[in-house]
């Protein structure tokens, strides 16, 4: 498991410590990976169009093949870990 966002490496250290995350976080400040994966773009937050990271989870197997993608409204933040474990 790996997390990616456009936030800085320093903010990732604080976030990882605060939430006791057992996996690495990638700081993609120039959005290269986010754009390559198609998860940076226009979205609606609180009824307003904005550009940003589209919350997405990729399930990738040992061979590097994407088996499933959860995107947009499919990602239910409070239930997401359970969603992933059921697949």
TACORGI-V179253 format. One record per residue. RES is the residue in three letters. PHI is phi in radians with two decimals (none if undefined). PSI is psi in whole degrees, -180 to 180 (none if undefined). Layout:
# TACORGI-V179253
res->{RES;RES}
phi->{PHI;PHI}
psi->{PSI;PSI}
This chain:
# TACORGI-V179253
res->{UNK;UNK;UNK;UNK;UNK;UNK;UNK;UNK;UNK;UNK;UNK;UNK;UNK;UNK;UNK;UNK;UNK;UNK;UNK;UNK;UNK;UNK;UNK;UNK;UNK;UNK;UNK;UNK;UNK;UNK;UNK;UNK;UNK;UNK;UNK;UNK;UNK;UNK;UNK;UNK;UNK;UNK;UNK;UNK;UNK;UNK;UNK;UNK;UNK;UNK;UNK;UNK;UNK;UNK;UNK;UNK;UNK;UNK;UNK;UNK;UNK;UNK;UNK;UNK;UNK;UNK;UNK;UNK;UNK;UNK;UNK;UNK;UNK;UNK;UNK;UNK;UNK;UNK;UNK;UNK;UNK;UNK;UNK;UNK;UNK;UNK;UNK}
phi->{none;-2.50;-1.90;-2.34;-2.68;-1.43;-1.19;-1.23;-1.05;-1.10;-1.20;-1.15;-1.05;-1.10;-1.10;-1.09;-1.17;-1.03;-1.76;0.88;-1.34;-1.63;-2.40;-1.29;-2.06;-1.76;-1.58;-1.89;-1.11;-1.64;1.16;-1.07;-1.21;-1.01;-1.22;-1.09;-1.52;1.30;-1.97;-2.02;3.05;-1.33;-2.55;-1.97;-2.17;0.96;1.39;-2.03;-1.26;-2.60;-1.83;-3.13;-1.34;-1.60;-0.96;-2.55;-2.15;-1.86;-1.68;-2.06;-1.41;-1.09;-1.53;1.47;-1.64;-1.27;-1.65;-2.74;-2.24;-1.89;-2.46;0.98;-1.23;-1.16;-1.46;-1.76;-0.94;-1.30;-2.00;-1.10;-1.02;-1.15;-0.98;-1.17;-1.17;-1.34;-1.57}
psi->{139;141;146;136;170;-1;160;160;-38;-42;-31;-39;-48;-45;-44;-43;-46;-42;5;50;133;20;159;153;133;128;107;65;-26;2;20;-52;-43;-44;-41;-34;-4;26;14;125;-165;136;169;123;123;39;3;133;135;164;136;-168;129;111;121;142;128;127;115;129;-179;-25;1;14;131;119;-31;150;130;124;156;-129;-12;-28;106;101;-41;-21;4;-41;-43;-40;-46;-43;-26;-16;none}
